[in-house]
């Protein structure tokens, strides 16, 4: 009987040890469940916090893509505007050249010179040239001195020298 009593006591002690162990494991399980809930709540909060910036990032990326497209369109329009500006400058130059040509044609056709007539500007230029005296040439150019002599005998206007073509 003592043996049986020893077995019962041993079984009872084993049961108590197992019972204590079960209680410890239950406590650990409860603590683990609380920690899990806490971590899940923290995770949900973090996900909610990240969701706002994530949406904002997505919107910003969309805006950036739109801005890049607009920049490309504006660059193309700028190039077209610069080409149009250059063309307008060239057209203005061409118009100016055409107007100048037309003006010159009109001036030339309005005042046609006769064959033996000297333009007024030529007369003014020639009038400012000095005429050497007959003896001052040292007989180097006899034809020029004869022309000067013939001019002085015909008495043209005093402030102009007239040269006639032969």
C-alpha positions as a printed NumPy array, in Angstrom:
array([[   0.   ,    0.   ,    0.   ],
       [   2.664,    2.271,    0.566],
       [   3.605,    1.731,   -2.923],
       [   0.198,    2.546,   -4.137],
       [   0.083,    5.563,   -1.946],
       [   3.459,    6.658,   -3.359],
       [   2.16 ,    6.235,   -6.87 ],
       [  -0.934,    8.265,   -6.126],
       [   1.138,   11.028,   -4.575],
       [   3.491,   10.96 ,   -7.532],
       [   0.523,   11.076,   -9.917],
       [  -1.012,   13.927,   -7.927],
       [   2.272,   15.833,   -7.961],
       [   2.609,   15.219,  -11.703],
       [  -0.959,   16.431,  -12.158],
       [  -0.217,   19.575,  -10.124],
       [   2.96 ,   20.217,  -12.104],
       [   1.011,   19.728,  -15.354],
       [  -1.777,   21.985,  -14.061],
       [   0.728,   24.731,  -13.17 ],
       [   2.348,   24.35 ,  -16.526],
       [  -1.024,   24.633,  -18.272],
       [  -1.801,   27.814,  -16.291],
       [   1.592,   29.305,  -17.206],
       [   1.026,   28.466,  -20.878],
       [  -2.487,   29.957,  -20.739],
       [  -1.008,   33.15 ,  -19.278],
       [   1.662,   33.22 ,  -21.975],
       [  -1.002,   32.633,  -24.631],
       [  -3.144,   35.471,  -23.241],
       [  -0.112,   37.776,  -23.161],
       [   0.814,   36.783,  -26.721],
       [  -2.774,   37.487,  -27.87 ],
       [  -2.623,   40.957,  -26.238],
       [   0.708,   41.671,  -27.873],
       [  -0.657,   40.465,  -31.207],
       [  -3.668,   42.796,  -30.888],
       [  -1.389,   45.673,  -29.944],
       [   0.903,   45.015,  -32.904],
       [  -2.093,   44.694,  -35.251],
       [  -3.508,   47.99 ,  -33.962],
       [  -0.124,   49.675,  -34.425],
       [   0.152,   48.2  ,  -37.916],
       [  -3.315,   49.443,  -38.851],
       [  -2.449,   52.915,  -37.554],
       [   0.783,   52.933,  -39.523],
       [  -1.039,   51.743,  -42.645],
       [  -3.603,   54.532,  -42.215],
       [  -0.807,   57.057,  -41.773],
       [   0.988,   55.785,  -44.859],
       [  -2.175,   55.697,  -46.965],
       [  -2.493,   59.514,  -47.053],
       [   1.07 ,   60.156,  -48.202],
       [   0.817,   57.235,  -50.642],
       [  -2.237,   58.808,  -52.271],
       [  -0.512,   62.171,  -52.276],
       [   2.573,   60.626,  -53.879],
       [   0.421,   59.027,  -56.566],
       [  -1.304,   62.361,  -57.247],
       [   2.044,   64.162,  -57.354],
       [   3.411,   61.625,  -59.836],
       [   0.322,   62.158,  -62.015],
       [   0.787,   65.932,  -61.81 ],
       [   4.461,   65.571,  -62.689],
       [   3.613,   63.507,  -65.756],
       [   1.023,   66.098,  -66.796],
       [   3.52 ,   68.93 ,  -66.248],
       [   6.126,   67.129,  -68.376],
       [   3.586,   66.756,  -71.178],
       [   2.697,   70.452,  -70.92 ],
       [   6.399,   71.389,  -71.014],
       [   6.864,   69.34 ,  -74.179],
       [   3.848,   71.036,  -75.792],
       [   5.088,   74.482,  -74.733],
       [   8.574,   73.777,  -76.072],
       [   7.063,   72.816,  -79.409],
       [   4.939,   75.998,  -79.441],
       [   8.035,   78.057,  -78.562],
       [   9.962,   76.553,  -81.458],
       [   7.041,   77.309,  -83.793],
       [   6.833,   80.877,  -82.469],
       [  10.58 ,   81.384,  -82.981],
       [  10.297,   80.068,  -86.537],
       [   7.353,   82.4  ,  -87.161],
       [   9.338,   85.312,  -85.699],
       [  12.326,   84.549,  -87.92 ],
       [  10.033,   84.246,  -90.935],
       [   8.373,   87.567,  -90.059],
       [  11.798,   89.219,  -89.819],
       [  12.766,   87.777,  -93.194],
       [   9.447,   88.876,  -94.712],
       [   9.958,   92.371,  -93.304],
       [  13.441,   92.462,  -94.768],
       [  12.149,   91.25 ,  -98.128],
       [   9.399,   93.884,  -98.087],
       [  11.957,   96.584,  -97.233],
       [  14.211,   95.463, -100.074],
       [  11.282,   95.428, -102.499],
       [  10.146,   98.893, -101.366],
       [  13.68 ,  100.247, -101.71 ],
       [  14.006,   98.783, -105.203],
       [  10.639,  100.239, -106.18 ],
       [  11.596,  103.645, -104.767],
       [  14.877,  103.604, -106.662],
       [  13.118,  102.571, -109.868],
       [  10.654,  105.407, -109.405],
       [  13.469,  107.906, -108.799],
       [  15.369,  106.727, -111.829],
       [  12.3  ,  106.796, -114.079],
       [  11.215,  110.251, -112.825],
       [  14.533,  111.971, -113.611],
       [  15.98 ,  110.317, -116.666],
       [  19.219,  112.002, -117.727],
       [  19.788,  112.865, -121.29 ],
       [  22.79 ,  111.372, -122.973],
       [  25.011,  114.443, -122.763],
       [  23.653,  115.725, -119.435],
       [  25.725,  115.54 , -116.252],
       [  23.871,  114.622, -113.048],
       [  23.572,  117.517, -110.567],
       [  25.582,  115.688, -107.983],
       [  28.403,  115.201, -110.449],
       [  28.407,  118.932, -111.157],
       [  28.734,  119.673, -107.445],
       [  31.626,  117.249, -107.067],
       [  33.374,  118.605, -110.115],
       [  32.845,  122.172, -108.941],
       [  34.832,  121.434, -105.812],
       [  37.861,  120.128, -107.754],
       [  40.695,  122.641, -108.36 ],
       [  41.603,  123.37 , -111.965],
       [  45.375,  123.703, -112.502],
       [  46.75 ,  126.654, -114.448],
       [  47.979,  126.082, -117.968],
       [  51.624,  126.501, -117.076],
       [  51.402,  124.452, -113.881],
       [  51.24 ,  121.109, -115.701],
       [  54.781,  121.345, -117.179],
       [  53.404,  120.062, -120.48 ],
       [  52.692,  116.599, -119.105],
       [  49.102,  116.425, -120.257],
       [  48.449,  118.732, -123.154],
       [  44.877,  117.487, -123.63 ],
       [  43.861,  118.401, -120.084],
       [  45.306,  121.876, -120.322],
       [  43.508,  122.489, -123.603],
       [  40.24 ,  121.395, -121.96 ],
       [  40.866,  123.746, -119.068],
       [  41.678,  126.563, -121.461],
       [  38.599,  125.946, -123.538],
       [  36.458,  125.996, -120.403],
       [  37.855,  129.3  , -119.258],
       [  37.11 ,  130.917, -122.629],
       [  33.497,  129.748, -122.78 ],
       [  32.789,  131.199, -119.313],
       [  30.494,  128.677, -117.656],
       [  28.923,  129.548, -114.34 ],
       [  31.633,  130.661, -111.936],
       [  30.965,  128.075, -109.218],
       [  30.63 ,  125.042, -111.529],
       [  32.881,  123.212, -113.938],
       [  31.063,  121.451, -116.704],
       [  32.647,  118.47 , -118.467],
       [  31.068,  117.405, -121.699],
       [  31.441,  114.032, -123.321],
       [  32.905,  113.835, -126.818]])
